[in-house]
Amino acid sequence: SIAQEVVGLFCMILLTVTALVANIVVMVVILKTPLLRKFIFVCHLCAVDLLSAIFLMPLGIISSSSCFNRVIFSIAECQALIFLNICFISASILTISIISVERYYYIVHPLRYEVKMTIRMAVAGVIFIWVKSVLMPVLALVGWPQGNGATSASRCTVYWSPGAHKKVFLILFSITCFVLPTIIILAVYCSVYRVARIASLQQAPVPAQAVAPRHRCNSIASQVTIIAARILLLPRLIPDRFLGSNKAILTLVLIVGQFLCCWLPFFAFHLHSSVTVDTVGGGHGEMVVTWLAYSSFAINPFFYGLLNRQIREELARLRRSCLNRPLGQELCLSVSEASAQENFLQFLQRATCTLETHTSCINPSPRNRLDQTTTGFPIPGQVPEES
């Protein structure tokens, strides 16, 4: 019906605009802040999604909406659409896989991460992503007809290829760009959660003798241990350990669930179509799963960019500079927001949070300042030993 076509067209345009704006914002924040340039793979993911929103999604609107049924693509234009589709989908999923592996080393093996995560390693990862992403559509276009032929925009899918290798390619594409990355993502985030859970359980109340030892060193490590022990003994902070565990579960479920919801229907549809005899086109089913996959280009900057507390704080600072807001008001707001919604990596490293950060903006006492310096241990859940 006309109403369904209008609603579908509006949703596709809304996703495209959201992908454009969100990815541009995250990229600008990362590139304008030198301290945030370590998020090179997050910036690369936003770049891939931005290219998809500029080149791929508008062509997808033309080929998906019945409002453009009379649009005719030449063979070269259809091949370009198929090439961009497979290339950007592969690059986006591979980048998400590398981000998950990077988070794993950052949390579980921080020392190894600091040594091995260099500019050369990051550039090698980006090159690997694009080489593999370009090879996949080249394999898909082998055997396509040449000449000045044309087809309707709605039939410009990978199923239009008359080659017998179509089924083999769809199976290979699904395995290399979805099945293997999904296994990596699930294994990595399960390991990350297990480490966060162990670190949370280690934050148990210590005996009273450990709070005020008879002979102790006046080093910073000793003071940190005493303060941490006193904080953990407070009854009001015991529920925070369970809240932190639930927050870790929720964060991991959201990230993995978003990936599966966007890409599982897409690849399941193509795997089913690859084993079906005489499949010419998927029709409305292919359009639905394709745009569900395209929604990942608009959601990724929120889950992998704005979920990070450092990026949010820098975005708030840029917004304050644009609106000329007072520094003190924005600083208190950012600290309060950070205590409620922590950075994914910092949250999993700490595994638990304290209520001291809620009052640090109002009463910046020396004890609070010392507590703030102890929010990030190199190893999750580790408490420095006394000398």
C-alpha positions as CSV (number, residue, x, y, z in Angstrom):
1,S,0.0,0.0,0.0
2,I,0.9,3.6,-0.3
3,A,1.1,4.1,3.5
4,Q,3.6,1.2,3.8
5,E,5.8,2.6,1.0
6,V,5.8,6.0,2.6
7,V,6.7,4.6,6.0
8,G,9.4,2.4,4.5
9,L,10.9,5.2,2.6
10,F,10.9,7.5,5.7
11,C,12.6,4.8,7.8
12,M,15.3,4.3,5.1
13,I,15.9,8.1,4.8
14,L,16.0,8.4,8.6
15,L,18.6,5.6,9.0
16,T,20.7,7.2,6.3
17,V,20.6,10.7,7.9
18,T,21.3,9.2,11.3
19,A,24.3,7.3,10.0
20,L,25.7,10.4,8.3
21,V,25.3,12.7,11.4
22,A,26.4,10.2,14.1
23,N,29.5,8.9,12.3
24,I,30.6,12.5,11.4
25,V,30.2,13.6,15.0
26,V,32.3,10.7,16.4
27,M,35.0,11.1,13.8
28,V,35.3,14.8,14.4
29,V,35.6,14.3,18.2
30,I,38.3,11.7,17.8
31,L,40.3,13.6,15.2
32,K,40.1,16.9,17.0
33,T,41.3,15.4,20.4
34,P,44.9,14.1,20.4
35,L,44.3,12.0,23.5
36,L,41.4,10.2,21.7
37,R,43.4,9.3,18.6
38,K,44.2,6.0,20.2
39,F,40.7,4.9,19.2
40,I,42.0,4.3,15.6
41,F,39.8,1.3,14.9
42,V,36.7,3.1,16.3
43,C,37.5,6.0,13.9
44,H,38.0,3.5,11.1
45,L,34.6,1.9,11.8
46,C,32.9,5.3,11.7
47,A,34.7,6.0,8.4
48,V,33.5,2.8,6.9
49,D,29.9,3.5,8.1
50,L,30.1,7.0,6.8
51,L,31.2,5.8,3.4
52,S,28.3,3.4,3.4
53,A,25.9,6.2,4.3
54,I,27.2,8.3,1.5
55,F,27.5,5.8,-1.4
56,L,25.7,2.6,-0.4
57,M,22.5,3.5,1.4
58,P,21.2,6.1,-1.1
59,L,21.6,3.4,-3.9
60,G,19.9,1.0,-1.5
61,I,16.9,3.3,-1.2
62,I,16.6,3.5,-5.0
63,S,16.8,-0.3,-5.4
64,S,14.5,-1.1,-2.4
65,S,11.6,1.4,-2.7
66,S,8.8,0.9,-5.2
67,C,8.9,4.7,-5.8
68,F,11.9,4.1,-8.0
69,N,10.6,1.1,-10.0
70,R,11.2,2.9,-13.3
71,V,14.9,3.5,-12.5
72,I,17.1,1.4,-14.8
73,F,20.7,0.4,-13.9
74,S,23.2,-0.5,-16.5
75,I,25.4,-3.6,-15.9
76,A,28.3,-1.4,-14.8
77,E,26.1,0.5,-12.3
78,C,24.6,-2.7,-10.9
79,Q,28.1,-4.2,-10.5
80,A,29.2,-1.0,-8.7
81,L,26.3,-1.4,-6.3
82,I,27.1,-5.1,-5.6
83,F,30.8,-4.2,-5.1
84,L,30.0,-1.4,-2.6
85,N,27.5,-3.6,-0.8
86,I,29.8,-6.5,-0.2
87,C,32.9,-4.4,0.4
88,F,31.5,-2.1,3.0
89,I,29.6,-4.9,4.8
90,S,32.9,-6.9,5.0
91,A,34.9,-3.9,6.2
92,S,32.4,-3.0,8.9
93,I,32.1,-6.5,10.3
94,L,35.9,-7.1,10.2
95,T,36.5,-3.8,12.0
96,I,34.0,-4.7,14.7
97,S,35.9,-8.0,15.2
98,I,39.2,-6.3,15.5
99,I,37.7,-3.8,18.1
100,S,36.5,-6.7,20.2
101,V,40.0,-8.4,20.1
102,E,41.6,-5.0,21.0
103,R,39.3,-4.6,24.0
104,Y,40.1,-8.1,25.1
105,Y,43.9,-7.4,25.2
106,Y,43.3,-4.0,26.7
107,I,41.3,-5.5,29.6
108,V,42.8,-9.0,30.1
109,H,46.4,-8.4,29.0
110,P,47.1,-4.7,29.5
111,L,50.8,-4.9,29.5
112,R,50.9,-7.0,26.4
113,Y,48.5,-4.5,24.8
114,E,50.7,-1.5,25.5
115,V,53.7,-3.3,24.0
116,K,52.1,-4.8,20.8
117,M,49.5,-2.1,20.0
118,T,51.6,0.2,17.9
119,I,50.9,2.5,14.9
120,R,52.5,-0.2,12.7
121,M,50.2,-2.8,14.1
122,A,47.1,-0.6,13.7
123,V,48.0,0.2,10.0
124,A,48.6,-3.5,9.3
125,G,45.1,-4.2,10.7
126,V,43.5,-1.6,8.5
127,I,45.3,-2.8,5.4
128,F,44.2,-6.4,6.2
129,I,40.6,-5.3,6.5
130,W,40.5,-3.5,3.2
131,V,42.4,-6.2,1.3
132,K,39.9,-8.8,2.4
133,S,37.0,-6.5,1.9
134,V,38.0,-5.8,-1.7
135,L,38.7,-9.4,-2.6
136,M,35.2,-10.6,-1.6
137,P,33.2,-8.5,-4.1
138,V,35.8,-9.3,-6.8
139,L,35.0,-13.0,-6.4
140,A,31.3,-12.1,-6.5
141,L,31.6,-10.3,-9.8
142,V,33.4,-13.1,-11.6
143,G,31.2,-14.4,-14.5
144,W,28.9,-11.3,-14.7
145,P,27.7,-10.4,-18.2
146,Q,29.6,-7.7,-20.1
147,G,28.3,-5.2,-22.5
148,N,25.6,-2.4,-22.5
149,G,22.8,-4.4,-20.9
150,A,20.5,-3.0,-18.3
151,T,18.2,-4.2,-15.6
152,S,15.6,-2.7,-13.2
153,A,17.1,-1.2,-10.0
154,S,14.9,-3.6,-7.9
155,R,16.6,-6.6,-9.5
156,C,20.1,-5.4,-8.9
157,T,21.2,-7.9,-6.4
158,V,23.8,-10.6,-6.2
159,Y,21.1,-13.1,-7.3
160,W,21.1,-11.5,-10.8
161,S,24.5,-13.0,-11.5
162,P,24.0,-15.9,-13.9
163,G,27.2,-17.7,-12.9
164,A,27.1,-21.1,-11.3
165,H,29.5,-19.9,-8.6
166,K,26.9,-17.8,-7.0
167,K,26.0,-20.4,-4.3
168,V,29.6,-21.1,-3.5
169,F,30.3,-17.4,-3.1
170,L,27.3,-16.8,-0.8
171,I,28.4,-19.7,1.4
172,L,32.0,-18.4,1.5
173,F,30.8,-14.8,2.1
174,S,28.6,-15.9,5.0
175,I,31.3,-18.0,6.7
176,T,34.2,-15.6,6.4
177,C,32.2,-12.4,7.1
178,F,29.7,-13.6,9.7
179,V,30.3,-17.0,11.2
180,L,34.0,-16.6,12.0
181,P,33.6,-13.0,13.3
182,T,30.6,-14.0,15.4
183,I,32.7,-16.9,17.0
184,I,35.5,-14.4,17.7
185,I,33.2,-11.8,19.2
186,L,31.3,-14.3,21.4
187,A,34.6,-15.9,22.7
188,V,36.2,-12.5,23.4
189,Y,33.3,-10.9,25.2
190,C,32.7,-14.1,27.3
191,S,36.4,-13.9,28.4
192,V,36.0,-10.2,29.2
193,Y,33.0,-10.8,31.3
194,R,34.6,-13.7,33.1
195,V,37.6,-11.4,34.0
196,A,35.2,-8.6,35.1
197,R,33.2,-11.1,37.2
198,I,36.4,-12.5,38.9
199,A,37.5,-8.9,39.6
200,S,34.2,-8.0,41.1
201,L,34.2,-11.0,43.4
202,Q,37.7,-10.1,44.6
203,Q,36.4,-6.8,45.9
204,A,35.3,-8.5,49.2
205,P,35.5,-6.9,52.6
206,V,38.9,-7.5,54.3
207,P,39.5,-8.2,58.0
208,A,39.7,-5.2,60.3
209,Q,43.4,-5.9,60.9
210,A,44.1,-5.0,57.3
211,V,42.4,-1.6,57.6
212,A,44.7,-0.3,60.3
213,P,47.9,-2.4,60.4
214,R,50.3,-1.9,63.3
215,H,53.3,-1.4,61.0
216,R,52.8,0.0,57.6
217,C,54.8,1.9,55.0
218,N,53.8,5.5,54.2
219,S,54.0,4.9,50.5
220,I,51.3,5.8,48.1
221,A,50.5,2.1,47.6
222,S,49.9,1.6,51.3
223,Q,47.6,4.6,51.5
224,V,45.7,3.4,48.5
225,T,45.2,-0.1,50.0
226,I,44.0,1.4,53.4
227,I,41.5,3.7,51.7
228,A,40.3,1.0,49.4
229,A,39.8,-1.4,52.3
230,R,37.9,1.2,54.3
231,I,35.6,1.9,51.3
232,L,34.9,-1.8,50.8
233,L,33.9,-2.1,54.5
234,L,31.1,0.4,54.1
235,P,27.8,-1.4,54.1
236,R,26.3,1.1,51.7
237,L,28.7,0.1,49.0
238,I,28.0,-3.7,49.0
239,P,25.1,-3.4,46.5
240,D,27.3,-1.6,44.1
241,R,29.3,-4.8,43.5
242,F,26.2,-6.5,42.3
243,L,25.1,-3.5,40.4
244,G,28.5,-3.4,38.6
245,S,28.2,-7.1,37.7
246,N,24.7,-6.5,36.3
247,K,26.0,-3.5,34.4
248,A,28.8,-5.5,32.8
249,I,26.3,-8.2,31.7
250,L,23.9,-5.6,30.3
251,T,26.7,-3.9,28.4
252,L,28.0,-7.1,26.8
253,V,24.5,-8.3,26.0
254,L,23.7,-5.0,24.3
255,I,26.8,-5.1,22.1
256,V,26.6,-8.7,21.1
257,G,22.8,-8.6,20.8
258,Q,23.0,-5.5,18.5
259,F,25.5,-7.3,16.3
260,L,23.4,-10.5,16.0
261,C,20.1,-8.6,15.5
262,C,21.5,-6.6,12.6
263,W,23.5,-9.3,10.8
264,L,22.0,-12.7,11.7
265,P,18.8,-12.3,9.6
266,F,20.8,-10.9,6.7
267,F,23.3,-13.8,6.4
268,A,20.7,-16.5,7.4
269,F,18.6,-15.2,4.5
270,H,21.5,-15.4,2.1
271,L,22.5,-18.9,3.3
272,H,19.0,-20.1,2.9
273,S,18.7,-18.6,-0.6
274,S,22.1,-20.0,-1.7
275,V,20.8,-23.6,-1.2
276,T,17.4,-22.9,-2.8
277,V,17.1,-23.9,-6.4
278,D,16.5,-21.2,-9.0
279,T,16.6,-18.2,-6.7
280,V,16.3,-15.0,-8.8
281,G,15.6,-12.4,-6.2
282,G,14.5,-12.2,-2.6
283,G,11.8,-9.6,-3.1
284,H,10.5,-7.9,0.1
285,G,12.3,-10.4,2.3
286,E,15.7,-9.4,0.9
287,M,14.8,-5.7,1.3
288,V,13.9,-6.1,5.0
289,V,17.0,-8.1,6.0
290,T,19.2,-5.7,3.9
291,W,18.0,-2.6,5.7
292,L,18.1,-4.3,9.0
293,A,21.8,-4.9,8.3
294,Y,22.2,-1.3,7.0
295,S,20.8,-0.1,10.4
296,S,24.1,-1.2,11.9
297,F,25.8,1.7,10.1
298,A,23.7,4.1,12.1
299,I,23.9,2.2,15.4
300,N,27.6,1.5,15.5
301,P,28.7,5.1,16.3
302,F,26.5,5.0,19.4
303,F,27.6,1.5,20.7
304,Y,31.3,1.9,19.8
305,G,31.8,5.7,20.0
306,L,29.3,7.5,22.2
307,L,29.3,4.6,24.7
308,N,32.9,5.6,25.6
309,R,33.0,8.1,28.4
310,Q,36.0,9.9,27.1
311,I,34.4,10.5,23.8
312,R,31.2,11.7,25.5
313,E,33.1,14.1,27.7
314,E,35.0,15.5,24.8
315,L,31.7,15.9,22.9
316,A,30.2,17.7,25.9
317,R,33.3,20.0,26.0
318,L,32.9,20.8,22.3
319,R,29.3,21.5,22.8
320,R,30.1,23.8,25.7
321,S,32.5,25.7,23.6
322,C,29.9,26.2,21.0
323,L,27.2,27.2,23.4
324,N,29.6,29.2,25.7
325,R,28.4,27.4,28.8
326,P,30.2,28.0,32.2
327,L,33.1,25.6,32.8
328,G,32.2,24.7,36.4
329,Q,28.6,23.8,35.6
330,E,29.7,21.5,32.7
331,L,32.5,19.9,34.8
332,C,30.1,18.9,37.6
333,L,27.6,17.6,35.0
334,S,30.3,15.5,33.3
335,V,31.6,14.0,36.5
336,S,28.0,13.1,37.7
337,E,27.3,11.6,34.3
338,A,30.5,9.7,34.3
339,S,29.7,8.1,37.7
340,A,26.3,7.0,36.4
341,Q,27.5,5.8,33.0
342,E,31.1,4.8,32.9
343,N,33.3,4.0,29.9
344,F,33.0,0.4,28.8
345,L,36.7,-0.4,29.2
346,Q,37.1,1.6,32.5
347,F,34.0,0.0,33.9
348,L,35.1,-3.5,33.2
349,Q,38.6,-2.7,34.6
350,R,37.2,-1.5,37.9
351,A,34.4,-4.0,38.0
352,T,32.9,-2.0,40.9
353,C,32.2,1.6,41.5
354,T,32.1,3.8,44.6
355,L,29.8,6.5,45.7
356,E,32.7,8.7,46.4
357,T,32.7,9.9,42.8
358,H,29.2,11.3,43.2
359,T,30.4,13.8,45.8
360,S,33.8,14.6,44.4
361,C,32.4,17.5,42.4
362,I,30.8,19.0,45.4
363,N,33.4,18.3,48.1
364,P,36.8,17.9,46.5
365,S,38.5,16.7,49.7
366,P,42.1,15.2,49.7
367,R,40.6,11.8,50.3
368,N,38.3,12.1,47.3
369,R,41.2,13.3,45.1
370,L,43.2,10.3,46.2
371,D,40.3,8.0,45.5
372,Q,40.0,9.4,42.0
373,T,43.6,8.6,41.3
374,T,43.0,4.9,42.1
375,T,40.1,4.4,39.6
376,G,42.2,2.6,37.0
377,F,44.4,-0.3,38.0
378,P,46.6,-1.9,35.4
379,I,45.0,-5.3,36.0
380,P,41.3,-5.6,36.7
381,G,40.4,-6.1,40.3
382,Q,43.9,-5.8,41.5
383,V,44.6,-4.0,44.8
384,P,48.2,-2.8,45.3
385,E,50.0,-4.8,48.0
386,E,51.7,-3.1,51.0
387,S,55.4,-3.0,51.1
